[in-house]
Amino acid sequence: MRPVIPLLTAALLFGLGTYGVLRRRNAVLVLMSVELMLNAVNLVLVTGDVLRPKVTGQVFTLFVIVLAAAEVGVGLALVLRLFRLRRDINLDQVPLDEEPEPDPAPAPVLDEEPTR
């Protein structure tokens, strides 16, 4: 098999993923675009492993899969927290420069009188 076909497919997938990261506003779609880019890298690594057996591309592919799984877990946790705080997952409306407001907890009231 010629390596041009999988390499061009990987370049197309990576380009679509890059476009999705740069143009999408929805946080879930951005995460899906990052996954698409990671899968394109996996395709390049496996193709390189087929072409040159000394290069351990399949081992690196396993590392990329583990990295993608961790990214999904952390990314979805962040998206859920963003949705709970803002009721929206539009990334354009996330303020990056403001401090989060503290929870309004009442101060404890002491019933004791001070001793002299």
PyMOL commands that set and color helices and strands:
alter all, ss='L'
color gray80, all
select helices_A, chain A and resi 4-23+27-51+57-86+91-93
alter helices_A, ss='H'
color red, helices_A
deselect
rebuild
show_as cartoon
